[in-house]
């Protein structure tokens, strides 16, 4: 059974509340997606239309590649992957061992702000899911 099905409706609502708080705190963020490490979307909150399915799948791939690169360079597990362009910033971060948080920032967003608040939210999401390992 996938982790997306293992998340109760009550916990999903807590995830939505956490993502809403994350977007409100950052201000210059368009969307946040919680997905499983195998690329299945769990919940998302967005200020504009997004494809949560595509973002979840690509985020899982990006973080998996980050983990593999870290392992190949004798580093520990990748903490996060950052993609930045003139049209925005994307942070993909582990939220415990089974979940991923992807935060999508608007152009000009402060990368440090997105990263710090995403790390905090990822920890809270892992705790809500019981994934503190």
Secondary structure, 3 states (H helix, E strand, C coil): CCHHHHCCHHHHHHHHHHHHHHHHHHCCEEEEEEEECCCCEEEEEECCCCCHHHHHHHHHHHHHHHHHHHHHCCCCCCCEEEEEECCEEEEEEECCCCEEEEEEECCCCCHHHHHHHHHHHHHHHHHHHCCCC
